[in-house]
């Protein structure tokens, strides 16, 4: 039954329904030729909190394959699909 429901549905959309989150990682790293200079790199993907397996895999790849030594990583994530939020208005102002 599940396959019938998700057939033809975008894989990213299906992941978002399964609590995957949009992850943005800002990576600061030391430039290989000038180690005292920091460079910034921004990376986005869908990932699953709180373990973030895609981010961990990316950082593992970075540390083994890229010359720039990591300085720090700042992450931000948020659910893209969530229940609607309603706010009720207690006043209304009309200008004619």
Phi and psi restraints in degrees (range 20) as a CNS / XPLOR table:
assign (resid 1 and name C) (resid 2 and name N)
       (resid 2 and name CA) (resid 2 and name C) 1.0 -59.2 20.0 2
assign (resid 2 and name N) (resid 2 and name CA)
       (resid 2 and name C) (resid 3 and name N) 1.0 -41.1 20.0 2
assign (resid 2 and name C) (resid 3 and name N)
       (resid 3 and name CA) (resid 3 and name C) 1.0 -63.4 20.0 2
assign (resid 3 and name N) (resid 3 and name CA)
       (resid 3 and name C) (resid 4 and name N) 1.0 -35.6 20.0 2
assign (resid 3 and name C) (resid 4 and name N)
       (resid 4 and name CA) (resid 4 and name C) 1.0 -65.1 20.0 2
assign (resid 4 and name N) (resid 4 and name CA)
       (resid 4 and name C) (resid 5 and name N) 1.0 -36.2 20.0 2
assign (resid 4 and name C) (resid 5 and name N)
       (resid 5 and name CA) (resid 5 and name C) 1.0 -72.5 20.0 2
assign (resid 5 and name N) (resid 5 and name CA)
       (resid 5 and name C) (resid 6 and name N) 1.0 -40.7 20.0 2
assign (resid 5 and name C) (resid 6 and name N)
       (resid 6 and name CA) (resid 6 and name C) 1.0 -93.9 20.0 2
assign (resid 6 and name N) (resid 6 and name CA)
       (resid 6 and name C) (resid 7 and name N) 1.0 -2.7 20.0 2
assign (resid 6 and name C) (resid 7 and name N)
       (resid 7 and name CA) (resid 7 and name C) 1.0 -63.0 20.0 2
assign (resid 7 and name N) (resid 7 and name CA)
       (resid 7 and name C) (resid 8 and name N) 1.0 128.7 20.0 2
assign (resid 7 and name C) (resid 8 and name N)
       (resid 8 and name CA) (resid 8 and name C) 1.0 83.7 20.0 2
assign (resid 8 and name N) (resid 8 and name CA)
       (resid 8 and name C) (resid 9 and name N) 1.0 -0.1 20.0 2
assign (resid 8 and name C) (resid 9 and name N)
       (resid 9 and name CA) (resid 9 and name C) 1.0 -93.4 20.0 2
assign (resid 9 and name N) (resid 9 and name CA)
       (resid 9 and name C) (resid 10 and name N) 1.0 139.2 20.0 2
assign (resid 9 and name C) (resid 10 and name N)
       (resid 10 and name CA) (resid 10 and name C) 1.0 -56.6 20.0 2
assign (resid 10 and name N) (resid 10 and name CA)
       (resid 10 and name C) (resid 11 and name N) 1.0 135.4 20.0 2
assign (resid 10 and name C) (resid 11 and name N)
       (resid 11 and name CA) (resid 11 and name C) 1.0 -60.2 20.0 2
assign (resid 11 and name N) (resid 11 and name CA)
       (resid 11 and name C) (resid 12 and name N) 1.0 -39.2 20.0 2
assign (resid 11 and name C) (resid 12 and name N)
       (resid 12 and name CA) (resid 12 and name C) 1.0 -62.7 20.0 2
assign (resid 12 and name N) (resid 12 and name CA)
       (resid 12 and name C) (resid 13 and name N) 1.0 -40.1 20.0 2
assign (resid 12 and name C) (resid 13 and name N)
       (resid 13 and name CA) (resid 13 and name C) 1.0 -63.9 20.0 2
assign (resid 13 and name N) (resid 13 and name CA)
       (resid 13 and name C) (resid 14 and name N) 1.0 -42.3 20.0 2
assign (resid 13 and name C) (resid 14 and name N)
       (resid 14 and name CA) (resid 14 and name C) 1.0 -62.0 20.0 2
assign (resid 14 and name N) (resid 14 and name CA)
       (resid 14 and name C) (resid 15 and name N) 1.0 -42.5 20.0 2
assign (resid 14 and name C) (resid 15 and name N)
       (resid 15 and name CA) (resid 15 and name C) 1.0 -61.7 20.0 2
assign (resid 15 and name N) (resid 15 and name CA)
       (resid 15 and name C) (resid 16 and name N) 1.0 -40.9 20.0 2
assign (resid 15 and name C) (resid 16 and name N)
       (resid 16 and name CA) (resid 16 and name C) 1.0 -62.8 20.0 2
assign (resid 16 and name N) (resid 16 and name CA)
       (resid 16 and name C) (resid 17 and name N) 1.0 -34.7 20.0 2
assign (resid 16 and name C) (resid 17 and name N)
       (resid 17 and name CA) (resid 17 and name C) 1.0 -69.3 20.0 2
assign (resid 17 and name N) (resid 17 and name CA)
       (resid 17 and name C) (resid 18 and name N) 1.0 -23.4 20.0 2
assign (resid 17 and name C) (resid 18 and name N)
       (resid 18 and name CA) (resid 18 and name C) 1.0 -95.4 20.0 2
assign (resid 18 and name N) (resid 18 and name CA)
       (resid 18 and name C) (resid 19 and name N) 1.0 25.5 20.0 2
assign (resid 18 and name C) (resid 19 and name N)
       (resid 19 and name CA) (resid 19 and name C) 1.0 70.9 20.0 2
assign (resid 19 and name N) (resid 19 and name CA)
       (resid 19 and name C) (resid 20 and name N) 1.0 21.8 20.0 2
assign (resid 19 and name C) (resid 20 and name N)
       (resid 20 and name CA) (resid 20 and name C) 1.0 -71.1 20.0 2
assign (resid 20 and name N) (resid 20 and name CA)
       (resid 20 and name C) (resid 21 and name N) 1.0 148.0 20.0 2
assign (resid 20 and name C) (resid 21 and name N)
       (resid 21 and name CA) (resid 21 and name C) 1.0 -124.2 20.0 2
assign (resid 21 and name N) (resid 21 and name CA)
       (resid 21 and name C) (resid 22 and name N) 1.0 152.3 20.0 2
assign (resid 21 and name C) (resid 22 and name N)
       (resid 22 and name CA) (resid 22 and name C) 1.0 -74.5 20.0 2
assign (resid 22 and name N) (resid 22 and name CA)
       (resid 22 and name C) (resid 23 and name N) 1.0 121.0 20.0 2
assign (resid 22 and name C) (resid 23 and name N)
       (resid 23 and name CA) (resid 23 and name C) 1.0 -110.9 20.0 2
assign (resid 23 and name N) (resid 23 and name CA)
       (resid 23 and name C) (resid 24 and name N) 1.0 130.7 20.0 2
assign (resid 23 and name C) (resid 24 and name N)
       (resid 24 and name CA) (resid 24 and name C) 1.0 -117.4 20.0 2
assign (resid 24 and name N) (resid 24 and name CA)
       (resid 24 and name C) (resid 25 and name N) 1.0 124.9 20.0 2
assign (resid 24 and name C) (resid 25 and name N)
       (resid 25 and name CA) (resid 25 and name C) 1.0 -117.9 20.0 2
assign (resid 25 and name N) (resid 25 and name CA)
       (resid 25 and name C) (resid 26 and name N) 1.0 125.9 20.0 2
assign (resid 25 and name C) (resid 26 and name N)
       (resid 26 and name CA) (resid 26 and name C) 1.0 -101.0 20.0 2
assign (resid 26 and name N) (resid 26 and name CA)
       (resid 26 and name C) (resid 27 and name N) 1.0 114.6 20.0 2
assign (resid 26 and name C) (resid 27 and name N)
       (resid 27 and name CA) (resid 27 and name C) 1.0 -103.9 20.0 2
assign (resid 27 and name N) (resid 27 and name CA)
       (resid 27 and name C) (resid 28 and name N) 1.0 123.5 20.0 2
assign (resid 27 and name C) (resid 28 and name N)
       (resid 28 and name CA) (resid 28 and name C) 1.0 -102.6 20.0 2
assign (resid 28 and name N) (resid 28 and name CA)
       (resid 28 and name C) (resid 29 and name N) 1.0 130.7 20.0 2
assign (resid 28 and name C) (resid 29 and name N)
       (resid 29 and name CA) (resid 29 and name C) 1.0 -140.9 20.0 2
assign (resid 29 and name N) (resid 29 and name CA)
       (resid 29 and name C) (resid 30 and name N) 1.0 156.9 20.0 2
assign (resid 29 and name C) (resid 30 and name N)
       (resid 30 and name CA) (resid 30 and name C) 1.0 -81.7 20.0 2
assign (resid 30 and name N) (resid 30 and name CA)
       (resid 30 and name C) (resid 31 and name N) 1.0 131.3 20.0 2
assign (resid 30 and name C) (resid 31 and name N)
       (resid 31 and name CA) (resid 31 and name C) 1.0 -66.9 20.0 2
assign (resid 31 and name N) (resid 31 and name CA)
       (resid 31 and name C) (resid 32 and name N) 1.0 134.9 20.0 2
assign (resid 31 and name C) (resid 32 and name N)
       (resid 32 and name CA) (resid 32 and name C) 1.0 -58.4 20.0 2
assign (resid 32 and name N) (resid 32 and name CA)
       (resid 32 and name C) (resid 33 and name N) 1.0 -42.4 20.0 2
assign (resid 32 and name C) (resid 33 and name N)
       (resid 33 and name CA) (resid 33 and name C) 1.0 -82.2 20.0 2
assign (resid 33 and name N) (resid 33 and name CA)
       (resid 33 and name C) (resid 34 and name N) 1.0 -18.5 20.0 2
assign (resid 33 and name C) (resid 34 and name N)
       (resid 34 and name CA) (resid 34 and name C) 1.0 -136.9 20.0 2
assign (resid 34 and name N) (resid 34 and name CA)
       (resid 34 and name C) (resid 35 and name N) 1.0 79.3 20.0 2
assign (resid 34 and name C) (resid 35 and name N)
       (resid 35 and name CA) (resid 35 and name C) 1.0 -61.4 20.0 2
assign (resid 35 and name N) (resid 35 and name CA)
       (resid 35 and name C) (resid 36 and name N) 1.0 -18.8 20.0 2
assign (resid 35 and name C) (resid 36 and name N)
       (resid 36 and name CA) (resid 36 and name C) 1.0 -82.5 20.0 2
assign (resid 36 and name N) (resid 36 and name CA)
       (resid 36 and name C) (resid 37 and name N) 1.0 -6.9 20.0 2
assign (resid 36 and name C) (resid 37 and name N)
       (resid 37 and name CA) (resid 37 and name C) 1.0 -101.9 20.0 2
assign (resid 37 and name N) (resid 37 and name CA)
       (resid 37 and name C) (resid 38 and name N) 1.0 130.9 20.0 2
assign (resid 37 and name C) (resid 38 and name N)
       (resid 38 and name CA) (resid 38 and name C) 1.0 -97.8 20.0 2
assign (resid 38 and name N) (resid 38 and name CA)
       (resid 38 and name C) (resid 39 and name N) 1.0 139.9 20.0 2
assign (resid 38 and name C) (resid 39 and name N)
       (resid 39 and name CA) (resid 39 and name C) 1.0 -118.4 20.0 2
assign (resid 39 and name N) (resid 39 and name CA)
       (resid 39 and name C) (resid 40 and name N) 1.0 149.0 20.0 2
assign (resid 39 and name C) (resid 40 and name N)
       (resid 40 and name CA) (resid 40 and name C) 1.0 -108.9 20.0 2
assign (resid 40 and name N) (resid 40 and name CA)
       (resid 40 and name C) (resid 41 and name N) 1.0 141.4 20.0 2
assign (resid 40 and name C) (resid 41 and name N)
       (resid 41 and name CA) (resid 41 and name C) 1.0 -136.3 20.0 2
assign (resid 41 and name N) (resid 41 and name CA)
       (resid 41 and name C) (resid 42 and name N) 1.0 130.7 20.0 2
assign (resid 41 and name C) (resid 42 and name N)
       (resid 42 and name CA) (resid 42 and name C) 1.0 -110.4 20.0 2
assign (resid 42 and name N) (resid 42 and name CA)
       (resid 42 and name C) (resid 43 and name N) 1.0 133.6 20.0 2
assign (resid 42 and name C) (resid 43 and name N)
       (resid 43 and name CA) (resid 43 and name C) 1.0 -133.3 20.0 2
assign (resid 43 and name N) (resid 43 and name CA)
       (resid 43 and name C) (resid 44 and name N) 1.0 136.3 20.0 2
assign (resid 43 and name C) (resid 44 and name N)
       (resid 44 and name CA) (resid 44 and name C) 1.0 -126.3 20.0 2
assign (resid 44 and name N) (resid 44 and name CA)
       (resid 44 and name C) (resid 45 and name N) 1.0 143.6 20.0 2
assign (resid 44 and name C) (resid 45 and name N)
       (resid 45 and name CA) (resid 45 and name C) 1.0 -162.7 20.0 2
assign (resid 45 and name N) (resid 45 and name CA)
       (resid 45 and name C) (resid 46 and name N) 1.0 170.1 20.0 2
assign (resid 45 and name C) (resid 46 and name N)
       (resid 46 and name CA) (resid 46 and name C) 1.0 -90.5 20.0 2
assign (resid 46 and name N) (resid 46 and name CA)
       (resid 46 and name C) (resid 47 and name N) 1.0 135.7 20.0 2
assign (resid 46 and name C) (resid 47 and name N)
       (resid 47 and name CA) (resid 47 and name C) 1.0 -148.5 20.0 2
assign (resid 47 and name N) (resid 47 and name CA)
       (resid 47 and name C) (resid 48 and name N) 1.0 167.8 20.0 2
assign (resid 47 and name C) (resid 48 and name N)
       (resid 48 and name CA) (resid 48 and name C) 1.0 -111.0 20.0 2
assign (resid 48 and name N) (resid 48 and name CA)
       (resid 48 and name C) (resid 49 and name N) 1.0 113.9 20.0 2
assign (resid 48 and name C) (resid 49 and name N)
       (resid 49 and name CA) (resid 49 and name C) 1.0 -77.0 20.0 2
assign (resid 49 and name N) (resid 49 and name CA)
       (resid 49 and name C) (resid 50 and name N) 1.0 157.6 20.0 2
assign (resid 49 and name C) (resid 50 and name N)
       (resid 50 and name CA) (resid 50 and name C) 1.0 -93.7 20.0 2
assign (resid 50 and name N) (resid 50 and name CA)
       (resid 50 and name C) (resid 51 and name N) 1.0 -2.2 20.0 2
assign (resid 50 and name C) (resid 51 and name N)
       (resid 51 and name CA) (resid 51 and name C) 1.0 -83.6 20.0 2
assign (resid 51 and name N) (resid 51 and name CA)
       (resid 51 and name C) (resid 52 and name N) 1.0 -26.0 20.0 2
assign (resid 51 and name C) (resid 52 and name N)
       (resid 52 and name CA) (resid 52 and name C) 1.0 48.8 20.0 2
assign (resid 52 and name N) (resid 52 and name CA)
       (resid 52 and name C) (resid 53 and name N) 1.0 64.1 20.0 2
assign (resid 52 and name C) (resid 53 and name N)
       (resid 53 and name CA) (resid 53 and name C) 1.0 -62.8 20.0 2
assign (resid 53 and name N) (resid 53 and name CA)
       (resid 53 and name C) (resid 54 and name N) 1.0 -35.3 20.0 2
assign (resid 53 and name C) (resid 54 and name N)
       (resid 54 and name CA) (resid 54 and name C) 1.0 -68.5 20.0 2
assign (resid 54 and name N) (resid 54 and name CA)
       (resid 54 and name C) (resid 55 and name N) 1.0 -41.0 20.0 2
assign (resid 54 and name C) (resid 55 and name N)
       (resid 55 and name CA) (resid 55 and name C) 1.0 -63.8 20.0 2
assign (resid 55 and name N) (resid 55 and name CA)
       (resid 55 and name C) (resid 56 and name N) 1.0 -44.4 20.0 2
assign (resid 55 and name C) (resid 56 and name N)
       (resid 56 and name CA) (resid 56 and name C) 1.0 -61.4 20.0 2
assign (resid 56 and name N) (resid 56 and name CA)
       (resid 56 and name C) (resid 57 and name N) 1.0 -42.6 20.0 2
assign (resid 56 and name C) (resid 57 and name N)
       (resid 57 and name CA) (resid 57 and name C) 1.0 -63.3 20.0 2
assign (resid 57 and name N) (resid 57 and name CA)
       (resid 57 and name C) (resid 58 and name N) 1.0 -40.4 20.0 2
assign (resid 57 and name C) (resid 58 and name N)
       (resid 58 and name CA) (resid 58 and name C) 1.0 -64.0 20.0 2
assign (resid 58 and name N) (resid 58 and name CA)
       (resid 58 and name C) (resid 59 and name N) 1.0 -45.6 20.0 2
assign (resid 58 and name C) (resid 59 and name N)
       (resid 59 and name CA) (resid 59 and name C) 1.0 -67.6 20.0 2
assign (resid 59 and name N) (resid 59 and name CA)
       (resid 59 and name C) (resid 60 and name N) 1.0 -33.6 20.0 2
assign (resid 59 and name C) (resid 60 and name N)
       (resid 60 and name CA) (resid 60 and name C) 1.0 -64.8 20.0 2
assign (resid 60 and name N) (resid 60 and name CA)
       (resid 60 and name C) (resid 61 and name N) 1.0 -45.5 20.0 2
assign (resid 60 and name C) (resid 61 and name N)
       (resid 61 and name CA) (resid 61 and name C) 1.0 -58.6 20.0 2
assign (resid 61 and name N) (resid 61 and name CA)
       (resid 61 and name C) (resid 62 and name N) 1.0 -45.5 20.0 2
assign (resid 61 and name C) (resid 62 and name N)
       (resid 62 and name CA) (resid 62 and name C) 1.0 -57.8 20.0 2
assign (resid 62 and name N) (resid 62 and name CA)
       (resid 62 and name C) (resid 63 and name N) 1.0 -50.6 20.0 2
assign (resid 62 and name C) (resid 63 and name N)
       (resid 63 and name CA) (resid 63 and name C) 1.0 -65.9 20.0 2
assign (resid 63 and name N) (resid 63 and name CA)
       (resid 63 and name C) (resid 64 and name N) 1.0 -24.7 20.0 2
assign (resid 63 and name C) (resid 64 and name N)
       (resid 64 and name CA) (resid 64 and name C) 1.0 -97.5 20.0 2
assign (resid 64 and name N) (resid 64 and name CA)
       (resid 64 and name C) (resid 65 and name N) 1.0 -20.1 20.0 2
assign (resid 64 and name C) (resid 65 and name N)
       (resid 65 and name CA) (resid 65 and name C) 1.0 -120.8 20.0 2
assign (resid 65 and name N) (resid 65 and name CA)
       (resid 65 and name C) (resid 66 and name N) 1.0 -14.9 20.0 2
assign (resid 65 and name C) (resid 66 and name N)
       (resid 66 and name CA) (resid 66 and name C) 1.0 -116.1 20.0 2
assign (resid 66 and name N) (resid 66 and name CA)
       (resid 66 and name C) (resid 67 and name N) 1.0 137.4 20.0 2
assign (resid 66 and name C) (resid 67 and name N)
       (resid 67 and name CA) (resid 67 and name C) 1.0 -70.7 20.0 2
assign (resid 67 and name N) (resid 67 and name CA)
       (resid 67 and name C) (resid 68 and name N) 1.0 -28.2 20.0 2
assign (resid 67 and name C) (resid 68 and name N)
       (resid 68 and name CA) (resid 68 and name C) 1.0 -69.7 20.0 2
assign (resid 68 and name N) (resid 68 and name CA)
       (resid 68 and name C) (resid 69 and name N) 1.0 115.2 20.0 2
assign (resid 68 and name C) (resid 69 and name N)
       (resid 69 and name CA) (resid 69 and name C) 1.0 -70.1 20.0 2
assign (resid 69 and name N) (resid 69 and name CA)
       (resid 69 and name C) (resid 70 and name N) 1.0 134.1 20.0 2
assign (resid 69 and name C) (resid 70 and name N)
       (resid 70 and name CA) (resid 70 and name C) 1.0 -66.5 20.0 2
assign (resid 70 and name N) (resid 70 and name CA)
       (resid 70 and name C) (resid 71 and name N) 1.0 137.1 20.0 2
assign (resid 70 and name C) (resid 71 and name N)
       (resid 71 and name CA) (resid 71 and name C) 1.0 -102.5 20.0 2
assign (resid 71 and name N) (resid 71 and name CA)
       (resid 71 and name C) (resid 72 and name N) 1.0 -51.9 20.0 2
assign (resid 71 and name C) (resid 72 and name N)
       (resid 72 and name CA) (resid 72 and name C) 1.0 -160.8 20.0 2
assign (resid 72 and name N) (resid 72 and name CA)
       (resid 72 and name C) (resid 73 and name N) 1.0 160.2 20.0 2
assign (resid 72 and name C) (resid 73 and name N)
       (resid 73 and name CA) (resid 73 and name C) 1.0 -134.9 20.0 2
assign (resid 73 and name N) (resid 73 and name CA)
       (resid 73 and name C) (resid 74 and name N) 1.0 127.0 20.0 2
assign (resid 73 and name C) (resid 74 and name N)
       (resid 74 and name CA) (resid 74 and name C) 1.0 -114.5 20.0 2
assign (resid 74 and name N) (resid 74 and name CA)
       (resid 74 and name C) (resid 75 and name N) 1.0 129.5 20.0 2
assign (resid 74 and name C) (resid 75 and name N)
       (resid 75 and name CA) (resid 75 and name C) 1.0 -118.8 20.0 2
assign (resid 75 and name N) (resid 75 and name CA)
       (resid 75 and name C) (resid 76 and name N) 1.0 148.5 20.0 2
assign (resid 75 and name C) (resid 76 and name N)
       (resid 76 and name CA) (resid 76 and name C) 1.0 -133.8 20.0 2
assign (resid 76 and name N) (resid 76 and name CA)
       (resid 76 and name C) (resid 77 and name N) 1.0 139.6 20.0 2
assign (resid 76 and name C) (resid 77 and name N)
       (resid 77 and name CA) (resid 77 and name C) 1.0 -149.4 20.0 2
assign (resid 77 and name N) (resid 77 and name CA)
       (resid 77 and name C) (resid 78 and name N) 1.0 153.5 20.0 2
assign (resid 77 and name C) (resid 78 and name N)
       (resid 78 and name CA) (resid 78 and name C) 1.0 -156.6 20.0 2
assign (resid 78 and name N) (resid 78 and name CA)
       (resid 78 and name C) (resid 79 and name N) 1.0 148.7 20.0 2
assign (resid 78 and name C) (resid 79 and name N)
       (resid 79 and name CA) (resid 79 and name C) 1.0 -71.6 20.0 2
assign (resid 79 and name N) (resid 79 and name CA)
       (resid 79 and name C) (resid 80 and name N) 1.0 132.9 20.0 2
assign (resid 79 and name C) (resid 80 and name N)
       (resid 80 and name CA) (resid 80 and name C) 1.0 -88.8 20.0 2
assign (resid 80 and name N) (resid 80 and name CA)
       (resid 80 and name C) (resid 81 and name N) 1.0 -26.0 20.0 2
assign (resid 80 and name C) (resid 81 and name N)
       (resid 81 and name CA) (resid 81 and name C) 1.0 -119.5 20.0 2
assign (resid 81 and name N) (resid 81 and name CA)
       (resid 81 and name C) (resid 82 and name N) 1.0 120.8 20.0 2
assign (resid 81 and name C) (resid 82 and name N)
       (resid 82 and name CA) (resid 82 and name C) 1.0 -151.1 20.0 2
assign (resid 82 and name N) (resid 82 and name CA)
       (resid 82 and name C) (resid 83 and name N) 1.0 166.5 20.0 2
assign (resid 82 and name C) (resid 83 and name N)
       (resid 83 and name CA) (resid 83 and name C) 1.0 -59.1 20.0 2
assign (resid 83 and name N) (resid 83 and name CA)
       (resid 83 and name C) (resid 84 and name N) 1.0 147.4 20.0 2
assign (resid 83 and name C) (resid 84 and name N)
       (resid 84 and name CA) (resid 84 and name C) 1.0 -64.1 20.0 2
assign (resid 84 and name N) (resid 84 and name CA)
       (resid 84 and name C) (resid 85 and name N) 1.0 147.2 20.0 2
assign (resid 84 and name C) (resid 85 and name N)
       (resid 85 and name CA) (resid 85 and name C) 1.0 -108.0 20.0 2
assign (resid 85 and name N) (resid 85 and name CA)
       (resid 85 and name C) (resid 86 and name N) 1.0 132.9 20.0 2
assign (resid 85 and name C) (resid 86 and name N)
       (resid 86 and name CA) (resid 86 and name C) 1.0 -117.1 20.0 2
assign (resid 86 and name N) (resid 86 and name CA)
       (resid 86 and name C) (resid 87 and name N) 1.0 141.0 20.0 2
assign (resid 86 and name C) (resid 87 and name N)
       (resid 87 and name CA) (resid 87 and name C) 1.0 -126.2 20.0 2
assign (resid 87 and name N) (resid 87 and name CA)
       (resid 87 and name C) (resid 88 and name N) 1.0 131.4 20.0 2
assign (resid 87 and name C) (resid 88 and name N)
       (resid 88 and name CA) (resid 88 and name C) 1.0 -92.7 20.0 2
assign (resid 88 and name N) (resid 88 and name CA)
       (resid 88 and name C) (resid 89 and name N) 1.0 136.8 20.0 2
assign (resid 88 and name C) (resid 89 and name N)
       (resid 89 and name CA) (resid 89 and name C) 1.0 -88.9 20.0 2
assign (resid 89 and name N) (resid 89 and name CA)
       (resid 89 and name C) (resid 90 and name N) 1.0 130.1 20.0 2
assign (resid 89 and name C) (resid 90 and name N)
       (resid 90 and name CA) (resid 90 and name C) 1.0 -100.7 20.0 2
assign (resid 90 and name N) (resid 90 and name CA)
       (resid 90 and name C) (resid 91 and name N) 1.0 -8.4 20.0 2
assign (resid 90 and name C) (resid 91 and name N)
       (resid 91 and name CA) (resid 91 and name C) 1.0 -142.0 20.0 2
assign (resid 91 and name N) (resid 91 and name CA)
       (resid 91 and name C) (resid 92 and name N) 1.0 154.1 20.0 2
assign (resid 91 and name C) (resid 92 and name N)
       (resid 92 and name CA) (resid 92 and name C) 1.0 -137.6 20.0 2
assign (resid 92 and name N) (resid 92 and name CA)
       (resid 92 and name C) (resid 93 and name N) 1.0 134.2 20.0 2
assign (resid 92 and name C) (resid 93 and name N)
       (resid 93 and name CA) (resid 93 and name C) 1.0 -120.1 20.0 2
assign (resid 93 and name N) (resid 93 and name CA)
       (resid 93 and name C) (resid 94 and name N) 1.0 124.0 20.0 2
assign (resid 93 and name C) (resid 94 and name N)
       (resid 94 and name CA) (resid 94 and name C) 1.0 -115.4 20.0 2
assign (resid 94 and name N) (resid 94 and name CA)
       (resid 94 and name C) (resid 95 and name N) 1.0 132.7 20.0 2
assign (resid 94 and name C) (resid 95 and name N)
       (resid 95 and name CA) (resid 95 and name C) 1.0 -113.9 20.0 2
assign (resid 95 and name N) (resid 95 and name CA)
       (resid 95 and name C) (resid 96 and name N) 1.0 129.2 20.0 2
